[in-house]
Amino acid sequence: MGELEGTNVPGDPSRMRISDADRHRVAEVLREAAGEGRLDLDELDERLELTFAAKTYADLVPITADLHAAHPAPPPSSPVSRAGGVPAVGHASSTAIMGDCKRRGVWHVPAHHAAFSLMGSITLDLRQAVLSARETIINASAIMGDVKILIPAHMHAVVEGTPILGDYGQGKDKVAADLGPDSPTIRVRGLALMGSVQVVRLPPPGTPRRIMGTY
């Protein structure tokens, strides 16, 4: 008897068969994108048809790969000054395609930031970042990759992403939350398709590893 079409390849999770629940989760992502104007009705119908015809997780990748940013980048603005008079460099987006992207140290985070990892790795370290709003929305999506968002103890995190054969949520904190009425909020949205998006609280940079553990 010949090999069946769509047979899983050992060790390759992308060839695993998907469930109806997986198809409905992707369909909801597509409907949200259409509601935001990122897909027209013809594109929505076409992608919904492909979604419900999909057999494996690999079939879903091209359907959602270009929908990682739910908000347009804000218009260019003047650099934000910080202590010492040196401006903080601003980044409206972070992308890693089969590579790494790291935002660390003092950098300016606009009210909306888009992070997209395709078989790559992104680290957004917000412990010394300059936030431009009390609530910052990060649209973080990972397809066979990962996005790590590192926050300080005083920052509040709301994670609303969708995992599909992946992980999307709050990781294991290395420091206890220390929230107050003036704590800024980070709201994380997006999709993890065979990937990982995690938010983790860490002590300030430079804290000895024997205190905070390894990450």
C-alpha positions as CSV (number, residue, x, y, z in Angstrom):
1,M,0.0,0.0,0.0
2,G,1.4,3.4,-1.0
3,E,2.1,6.3,1.4
4,L,-1.0,8.2,2.3
5,E,-1.1,11.9,1.3
6,G,-0.6,14.2,4.3
7,T,1.0,11.5,6.5
8,N,2.9,13.2,9.4
9,V,6.6,13.4,9.2
10,P,8.2,12.2,12.4
11,G,9.7,15.1,14.4
12,D,8.1,17.8,12.2
13,P,5.1,19.4,14.1
14,S,4.1,21.5,11.0
15,R,2.9,18.3,9.3
16,M,0.6,17.4,12.2
17,R,-3.1,17.3,11.4
18,I,-5.2,20.2,12.7
19,S,-8.5,20.1,14.4
20,D,-11.8,21.9,13.8
21,A,-11.0,24.1,16.9
22,D,-7.7,25.1,15.2
23,R,-9.5,26.1,12.1
24,H,-12.1,28.1,14.0
25,R,-9.3,30.0,15.9
26,V,-7.6,31.0,12.6
27,A,-11.0,32.0,11.2
28,E,-11.5,34.3,14.1
29,V,-8.1,35.9,13.5
30,L,-9.1,36.5,9.8
31,R,-12.5,38.0,10.8
32,E,-10.8,40.4,13.2
33,A,-8.3,41.4,10.5
34,A,-11.3,42.1,8.1
35,G,-13.0,44.1,10.8
36,E,-9.9,46.3,11.1
37,G,-9.7,46.8,7.3
38,R,-6.6,44.7,6.7
39,L,-8.6,42.2,4.5
40,D,-11.4,43.0,2.1
41,L,-14.4,40.7,1.8
42,D,-13.1,38.8,-1.2
43,E,-9.8,38.2,0.6
44,L,-11.6,37.1,3.7
45,D,-13.8,34.6,1.8
46,E,-10.7,33.2,0.0
47,R,-8.7,32.8,3.2
48,L,-11.6,31.3,5.1
49,E,-12.0,28.7,2.3
50,L,-8.3,27.9,2.6
51,T,-8.6,27.7,6.4
52,F,-11.4,25.2,6.4
53,A,-9.7,23.1,3.7
54,A,-6.4,23.0,5.6
55,K,-5.2,19.6,6.7
56,T,-1.9,20.4,8.6
57,Y,-0.4,23.3,10.6
58,A,1.9,24.1,7.7
59,D,-1.2,24.8,5.5
60,L,-2.2,27.6,8.0
61,V,1.2,29.4,7.8
62,P,0.7,31.4,4.5
63,I,-2.9,32.2,5.5
64,T,-1.9,34.2,8.5
65,A,1.8,35.2,7.9
66,D,1.1,38.7,6.7
67,L,-1.5,39.6,9.5
68,H,0.9,40.2,12.4
69,A,0.5,43.9,12.7
70,A,-3.0,45.1,13.8
71,H,-2.1,48.8,13.8
72,P,-0.2,51.0,11.4
73,A,3.1,52.4,12.5
74,P,2.7,55.9,14.0
75,P,4.1,58.9,12.1
76,P,7.8,59.8,12.8
77,S,8.3,61.9,15.8
78,S,11.2,63.7,17.5
79,P,13.5,61.5,19.6
80,V,12.4,61.3,23.3
81,S,14.9,62.9,25.7
82,R,16.1,61.0,28.7
83,A,18.3,61.7,31.7
84,G,21.6,63.2,30.5
85,G,20.0,64.8,27.5
86,V,20.7,61.8,25.2
87,P,17.6,60.9,23.1
88,A,16.1,57.5,23.3
89,V,15.9,55.7,19.9
90,G,12.4,54.8,18.9
91,H,11.2,51.6,17.3
92,A,7.6,51.1,16.0
93,S,8.2,47.5,15.0
94,S,10.5,44.5,15.4
95,T,10.9,41.7,12.8
96,A,12.9,38.5,12.9
97,I,12.8,36.1,9.8
98,M,15.1,33.2,10.4
99,G,17.2,35.5,12.6
100,D,17.3,37.5,15.9
101,C,16.1,40.9,16.8
102,K,16.8,42.4,20.3
103,R,15.6,45.6,21.8
104,R,17.5,46.3,25.0
105,G,18.6,49.2,27.2
106,V,17.0,52.7,26.8
107,W,14.7,52.8,23.8
108,H,11.5,54.6,23.0
109,V,8.3,52.5,22.7
110,P,5.4,54.1,20.9
111,A,1.8,53.5,22.0
112,H,1.6,50.7,19.4
113,H,4.5,48.3,18.6
114,A,4.4,45.4,16.2
115,A,6.6,42.3,16.7
116,F,6.7,39.5,14.1
117,S,8.9,36.4,14.3
118,L,9.0,33.9,11.4
119,M,11.3,31.0,12.4
120,G,13.3,33.6,14.3
121,S,13.6,35.1,17.8
122,I,12.7,38.6,19.1
123,T,13.5,40.0,22.6
124,L,11.7,43.2,23.7
125,D,13.3,44.3,27.0
126,L,11.1,47.0,28.5
127,R,12.9,47.3,31.9
128,Q,14.7,50.5,30.8
129,A,12.4,51.5,28.0
130,V,10.7,54.9,27.7
131,L,7.0,54.4,27.2
132,S,5.0,57.0,25.4
133,A,1.6,56.1,26.8
134,R,0.1,54.7,30.1
135,E,-1.1,51.7,28.0
136,T,1.1,50.3,25.4
137,I,-0.3,47.7,22.9
138,I,2.2,45.2,21.5
139,N,1.0,43.1,18.6
140,A,3.3,40.1,18.9
141,S,3.0,37.1,16.6
142,A,5.3,34.2,16.2
143,I,5.2,31.5,13.4
144,M,7.6,28.7,14.2
145,G,9.6,31.3,16.2
146,D,9.4,33.1,19.5
147,V,8.9,36.6,21.0
148,K,10.0,37.3,24.6
149,I,8.8,40.5,26.3
150,L,10.7,41.3,29.5
151,I,9.0,43.7,31.9
152,P,9.9,45.2,35.3
153,A,8.1,44.4,38.5
154,H,6.0,47.6,38.5
155,M,4.6,47.0,35.0
156,H,1.1,45.5,34.5
157,A,0.7,42.9,31.7
158,V,-2.5,41.9,29.9
159,V,-1.9,39.0,27.5
160,E,-4.7,38.3,25.0
161,G,-3.0,36.3,22.3
162,T,-4.1,33.1,20.5
163,P,-2.0,30.0,20.6
164,I,-2.3,27.3,17.9
165,L,0.0,24.4,18.6
166,G,2.1,26.9,20.5
167,D,2.3,29.0,23.7
168,Y,1.0,32.5,24.3
169,G,0.9,33.8,27.8
170,Q,2.7,34.9,31.0
171,G,5.9,33.0,31.6
172,K,7.6,32.2,34.9
173,D,8.4,35.5,36.6
174,K,11.8,35.9,38.2
175,V,10.6,38.7,40.4
176,A,7.3,39.3,42.2
177,A,4.9,41.9,40.8
178,D,4.9,45.2,42.5
179,L,1.9,47.0,41.1
180,G,0.4,50.4,42.1
181,P,-2.2,52.9,40.8
182,D,0.5,54.5,38.6
183,S,1.7,51.3,37.0
184,P,1.9,51.4,33.2
185,T,0.1,48.6,31.3
186,I,1.4,46.4,28.5
187,R,-1.4,44.8,26.5
188,V,-0.1,41.9,24.3
189,R,-2.1,40.6,21.4
190,G,-1.4,38.3,18.4
191,L,-1.0,34.7,17.3
192,A,1.5,32.0,18.1
193,L,1.4,29.3,15.4
194,M,3.8,26.6,16.3
195,G,5.7,29.2,18.2
196,S,5.9,31.0,21.5
197,V,5.0,34.5,22.8
198,Q,5.8,35.0,26.5
199,V,5.8,37.9,28.9
200,V,8.2,37.6,31.9
201,R,8.9,39.9,34.8
202,L,12.7,40.2,35.6
203,P,14.7,42.3,38.1
204,P,16.6,45.3,36.8
205,P,19.4,44.7,34.3
206,G,22.7,43.9,36.0
207,T,21.1,41.8,38.8
208,P,23.4,38.9,39.6
209,R,22.2,35.6,38.1
210,R,22.4,33.9,41.5
211,I,19.6,36.1,42.6
212,M,17.3,36.1,39.6
213,G,18.2,32.7,38.2
214,T,18.9,32.1,34.5
215,Y,16.7,33.1,31.6
